[in-house]
Amino acid sequence: MNDASTPAPRDAVDIRINAPVSVEQFLGVLRASTLAERRPVDDRACIEGMLRHANLTVSAWQGERLVGIARSVTDFHYACYLSDLAVERALQGQGIGRALIEATRAQLGPKAKLILLAAPAADRYYERIGMTRHPRAWLLDREQPLAGA
């Protein structure tokens, strides 16, 4: 679990571990990917909290321009919830998402599982890179009450 930059191949992006990412940079990559459709991009305070409270952020950069991000909440030993994986549409299909996932996994202990909720359009991508579909995920929206016992 380090905070160093990982050198990228020539003509590729640089993958950085826990590099500072501004709210504007994060919003930019969310909007340039398909993820903005499912994130509160009009709520700056929420976006800021999402960045501040993630405890593992792996980012892809072309120079000083953020082009991809994997934002996670993890204990580093058993579970890692990859809550955002976003790559600019124009750069998708070049292995950046895979590199972000691999760099995320490299920060985790040997028993840690990577967990994510996929956007419907991304199902085939996650299957293609070898992830396993899990049928037992549950969600509870903030406004949704718990049912009576």
N, C-alpha and C positions, 0 to 999 in steps of 0.2 A: 504494500500500500504506500506508493510514493507519490510525490507531487512534482515530478520532473516531466519535461517534455519528452515525447517519444519521437525520434527522428523518422521522417516519412521518406519513401522513395522519391527520387528526383521527379519533378513535374507532378507531384501528388500534393495532398494536403498534409499539414502537420497535425498530429494527434497530440493533444495536451491533457494532462490529468490535473483536475482542480484549478485550472487557470481562471483568473477573474473573467466573468462574463457580465456585461452590463444589461440592464433591463432592455435598452434599445437594441442591443445585439441579439438578445434572446427573442424579442418580438420580431425582429427582422428575419431570423431563420424560421421561426414558426410560420410567419406569413409567406415566406418563399417556398415552404414545403406545403404539404397538405394538412399539417397538424393544427393550424390556426382555426380550422372549422370546428375543432373539438376542444379548444382551450379558451380561457377567459381573456382574450387579447385586448378587450376594452376595459379591463379592470387592472390598472397598473399596480395597485397595492397587492392584489392576489398574485400577479406575475412576479413581483418583487419578493413576496414571501415564498413562492415556489423555488426561486433561485437561492434565496438565503438559507432555506432549511433543507435543501438537498445536501446529502453528505458525501456524494460522489458525483462529480460532473466530469465527463469526458467530452472534449470538444474538438472539432475539426476546423482548421484555419487555412485560408489561402492568404499568406502574408498576415495582415492584421484584420482580415475580414472573416467573421464567423460564418461557416458554410454548413455546419452540422453539429448536433449535440445529442448526447445521451445523458439524461439527468436521472439520478437514482437516489433512493432512500434505502439504506442497507445497514445491517449489523456486521457485515464483512465476513461472517463465519457460517451462517446458515441460510439466510435469505437476502436477496437483493431485488427490490421492486424497481424495475426500469420503467419509470413513469413517463418519460418523453424520449422518443427517438425521432429526430427530425433531420432531414438533409434537404438542402435546396433542390427543388424539382429539376433544375437544369443540370445538376450533378448526380442525380440518382442513376443507379445502374453502373456506377464506377467502383463499387466496393467500399464506399465511405461508411455506409451503415454497418456493414460487416466489420470494418476496422474499429468503429466505435464500440460495437458489442464485444469484440475480442479484447480491446483495451480495458473495457469495464470488467470483464471476467478476469483479466490478469491482476486486477486489484483485489480480488476476492480470495478467501481461503478455499481449501480443497473440497469442503463439503457444501459450499454455498451454491444455491440454486438461483438462476436468473428467472424472474417472474415478470410478465407484462400483460397488459390488456391491449389487444391489437385493434386498430381501426379496421373496419370491414374490408376496405380496399387493400389492406396489407396482409391479409391471411395467407395468400399464396407466397408472398415474400418470406414470411417466417417459416413456412413449411419448406420452401426451397433451400433455406440456409441450415435446415436440420433441427429446428425447434419442434417440440412436441405439443400438440394441442391438448389442453386440459379442460375437461368438462365441468369441473366443480369450482368455478369462480362465482363469487357472490358480491353484489353491490348494494349499498344502502345510501341513497341520496340524502343530503342534509335535511331537506324538508320532509322526508318520508319517516313516519313514526314507526317504531317497532310494534309488531303485532302483539296482542295479548297472549299470555301464556296459557 
